[in-house]
Structure formats: C-alpha cells, structure tokens
Amino acid sequence: MLNKDIDFKIKKELGDISVSEDFIDFTEEVLKNLPEKKKIINKRNMLKKGIMVAGISSIVLIGSSFMYPAMAKSLPVVNKIFEKFYEYGYVSKEYVNYLNTINQSDNSEGVTINFDDIIIENGSLILNYRIISNKEFASVAGIWDSVLNINGIKLDDPRTDDFSKLIKEDEGKYYYDQVSEIDISNINLEDFKENIEIEFIIKNLDGIDGTWRFALKTEKEKIYGKSKMVNLNIDVKCRENLYTIKKVTLGSFKSKIDFEGREENEDIGLPIIGVFTDKGDILKPFRGESSKERGGKERGSVITNSIREIPSKLTFIPYKIIEGTTDNIKPIKKISVREFMQNNKPIDIKAGENVNIRIGRANIDENMLTIDFNIDGYGVYASLIDVEDSNGEKALWNSGNNPSINRLDNGRRLYYIDPDKEYYINIYNQDDYITLDLDNIKHVELD
C-alpha cells in the first residue's frame, strides 16, 4: 500500500475526475435512473488495482450512483440495494434462502455499522449492511482497508466492490444502505468439511480510521451452491504468447480466471480470452491485474461476469485487438432513436462473422436514454454500441463500478442526453476491432 496519508490525499483528489467512455466496457442494468451529477468511485480499490477493459490493461476510475423505484415487496431482506439486485435478476431467487443472519452492530469514530446478513459462495462474500454517520459521505462509503478471517485463513485487505444508497437524513445523521462484494477467490470453500467461521474487521471506511467488526459461525450447507472453483492447469495461446490457466472461479456475482505466463523474464501482459459455457453463459474480461518477480513468471487474474448455471464444459477463445483502427471505424448501422421508439420493434443486426446484436427497446426519461440490448454469438467486445447526436457528438455512457452484476451479452445501457436534440444508436462491426483466434480454441470438461 502507498503511504497512508499520501494515499488518502490522492483518493480525495481523484474524486472529481470524469471518466472517459473509451474505458467503460460493461452494461448498466442495475444503475437505473442514475442522478445527473453525483459520481461514485470505489477509490481505494481502483487506485490499488490495474483494470482491464476490453483486453487493454489500464488504470481506470469508474463512476456511478443509484436511485430506486418501488422495491419487490416479497423479498425477505431490508437492504434496498440487494433488493434491486434481486428485482433485476442479477441474483438468483434462490439467493435469499442462503442469507446468513449476522444482526450485529459496531460503532467507531461517529459511524455505526449494522451488519445485517451475508451470502457465502465460492469466490465472493456478499455483505448487506447499513451505515449511520454523523457526516455525509462524498460518494460510496467504500471499504478502504479491512481484514478477513475464514476458518483460520487470514486475508489482509481483500478487494471489495461497494454499492451505496443514501436512504435518508434526519437530525444531522445520514442513513445508508450498503452492499459490499468481498473477494475470497484465494479460498476454496469446498475444502472445508464442517462449519464456516468468519471474522471481518473494517479498519478504514471512506478515509475514516476505525474498527467495525462482526463474527459469524454458520453451517457449510448455507454456502450458495451455484458457484464452483476449478483447478485446470491448461495451456492457452493468446497473441503469440503461451499462458497457463491455473484456476477458474465461477460465481453468481462474478467469475475469475487465474493465469501464469509460460515465458520467464518476459512481460507478456494479460491474456485476452472469452470463455463460453455449455449452459449458455459468456464470460468476458472486464478487468485484470498481473505482477512478475525478478527472473520469474508473470502471474495474475482476469475478472469476468458471473454465471447463471454451473457448467460441465468450458470453451476458451483467445482474441486480439486490431491496433490503430478504432478512430476511423464507421458504424455499420445507424438507428434513429425517435423512429425506433415510434416503431417499437426490436432490430437485429449482424455485427461481425460471429456476432449478432439485437436492440430490443429504447426509452427516454428526462435527460436519460435507456437502451436494452443483446449480443449473441462470439461477442466479446462491448464497444459495439454507442449513441451520438445529429452533430456527431457522443452521448456520455453512465458507467458502473462493478462488472460482477452486469453482463455484456444481455443488458441495459444508460446515456445522458439533451432531450431537445436528435440522437442515433450506432452499431459497429466487431471484426473491425478484434480478431477471434479460432485456431487456438481450448475445450475443457469439468469434474
């Protein structure tokens, strides 16, 4: 970690940086009806980790915010963010049967955290909690430092992705609903034969040093079953480099591919690979990180979207980005938003030899344009859709801060627009951006 004081100052300064849409590569279903100005940044995690978007290794700051319509009344939980995940179908209806009740509170430095419940699955802990603070947070009340202990295995400062909603302000106190997804992909829960014991300590919340703790003991049967961790050790060739895929963690909140470079003393970067399951899920890379010790092999991981069903087969398809062409690419289809909404019929476009795109629906609400879409086939490059006005000015795509609950193959995007202008949906040909390496496909059967 950086020097703490310097680290916090950097994070504070970065809070107002706007985001280039070139780096944003995932859908926006869960971020419905975003406020116009306020941006949320998972500041600590974004600073520490390298982010991969469409296979390009970059440091990215990604902003988002939440507003909610009426909640699903039948959901037996109180956290409004988790309710929205449930309502949009990003978490299974079975998920609520695996809620482990915590019901513990802790107070430190004028901030009270009520830990409500947690879902445990291979790869992730999904923690639902509420915050009462004497001050309003500038953005997401992100977990900047923490310690996690699971059955005696200690994880210092695990990666977290945080989602926050200000519920109300009352007599100088601010009330938040919060969900944090905590990465535990270094632990295989299937190795535990009996109960699961968890201790989690938040050491810094959005720049506030303190101590907020909960402890939980639960039965192994309360682990959500539609997740799987698989050791593979298979070789995949990507961009003329050999990688060994060491492990794949398949989760219902996110998935993860751990890899190792085959060539020592060479910086080969992140593998750019799409993973297709026999259950119809398409796992596409959103971000990644890698490191290499002197004289050693490069090792790292790539984060992808989640699975809906545990597969029995995986297909790895490497691809490469065609360099130096993106500025000159013209859309293959230009759709008038106004006419599309009047016709109210889906439009299907062939967007490459192996890709089909369906624009299913568009809606304008004040200054927000919402587009529902589906990318079918070997579609692994999400920047195949954008929106521009009649003068060619691109509309700003609202960005999200966690690909885990968003899908590139089926989802929703939201764009800020001027309601008085004419807008067009542009569709691009994936073959102009990337080349699928179908000669180096690897098929893997899982146990």
C-alpha positions, 0 to 999 in steps of 0.5 A, a space after each residue: 500500500 502507498 503511504 497512508 496519508 499520501 494515499 488518502 490525499 490522492 483518493 480525495 483528489 481523484 474524486 472529481 475526475 470524469 471518466 472517459 467512455 473509451 474505458 467503460 466496457 460493461 452494461 448498466 442494468 442495475 444503475 437505473 435512473 442514475 442522478 445527473 451529477 453525483 459520481 461514485 468511485 470505489 477509490 481505494 480499490 481502483 487506485 490499488 488495482 490495474 483494470 482491464 477493459 476490453 483486453 487493454 490493461 489500464 488504470 481506470 476510475 469508474 463512476 456511478 450512483 443509484 436511485 430506486 423505484 418501488 422495491 419487490 415487496 416479497 423479498 425477505 431482506 431490508 437492504 434496498 440495494 440487494 433488493 434491486 439486485 434481486 428485482 433485476 435478476 442479477 441474483 438468483 431467487 434462490 439467493 435469499 434462502 442462503 442469507 446468513 443472519 449476522 444482526 450485529 452492530 459496531 460503532 467507531 469514530 461517529 459511524 455505526 455499522 449494522 451488519 445485517 446478513 451475508 451470502 457465502 459462495 465460492 469466490 465472493 462474500 456478499 455483505 448487506 449492511 447499513 451505515 449511520 454517520 454523523 457526516 455525509 459521505 462524498 460518494 460510496 462509503 467504500 471499504 478502504 482497508 479491512 481484514 478477513 478471517 475464514 476458518 483460520 485463513 487470514 486475508 489482509 485487505 481483500 478487494 471489495 466492490 461497494 454499492 451505496 444508497 443514501 436512504 435518508 437524513 434526519 437530525 444531522 445523521 445520514 442513513 445508508 444502505 450498503 452492499 459490499 462484494 468481498 473477494 475470497 477467490 484465494 479460498 476454496 470453500 469446498 475444502 472445508 468439511 464442517 462449519 464456516 467461521 468468519 471474522 471481518 474487521 473494517 479498519 478504514 471506511 471512506 478515509 475514516 480510521 476505525 474498527 467495525 467488526 462482526 463474527 459469524 459461525 454458520 453451517 457449510 450447507 448455507 454456502 450458495 451452491 451455484 458457484 464452483 472453483 476449478 483447478 485446470 492447469 491448461 495451456 492457452 495461446 493468446 497473441 503469440 504468447 503461451 499462458 497457463 490457466 491455473 484456476 477458474 472461479 465461477 460465481 453468481 456475482 462474478 467469475 475469475 480466471 487465474 493465469 501464469 505466463 509460460 515465458 520467464 523474464 518476459 512481460 507478456 501482459 494479460 491474456 485476452 480470452 472469452 470463455 463460453 459455457 455449455 449452459 449458455 453463459 459468456 464470460 468476458 474480461 472486464 478487468 485484470 491485474 498481473 505482477 512478475 518477480 525478478 527472473 520469474 513468471 508473470 502471474 495474475 487474474 482476469 475478472 469476468 461476469 458471473 454465471 447463471 448455471 454451473 457448467 460441465 464444459 468450458 470453451 476458451 477463445 483467445 482474441 486480439 485487438 486490431 491496433 490503430 483502427 478504432 478512430 476511423 471505424 464507421 458504424 455499420 448501422 445507424 438507428 434513429 432513436 425517435 423512429 425506433 421508439 415510434 416503431 417499437 420493434 426490436 432490430 437485429 443486426 449482424 455485427 461481425 462473422 460471429 456476432 449478432 446484436 439485437 436492440 430490443 427497446 429504447 426509452 427516454 426519461 428526462 435527460 436519460 436514454 435507456 437502451 436494452 440490448 443483446 449480443 449473441 454469438 462470439 461477442 466479446 467486445 462491448 464497444 459495439 454500441 454507442 449513441 451520438 447526436 445529429 452533430 456527431 457528438 457522443 452521448 456520455 455512457 453512465 458507467 458502473 463500478 462493478 462488472 460482477 452484476 452486469 453482463 455484456 451479452 444481455 443488458 441495459 445501457 444508460 446515456 445522458 442526453 439533451 432531450 431537445 436534440 436528435 440522437 442515433 444508436 450506432 452499431 459497429 462491426 466487431 471484426 473491425 476491432 478484434 480478431 477471434 483466434 479460432 485456431 487456438 480454441 481450448 475445450 475443457 470438461 469439468 469434474 
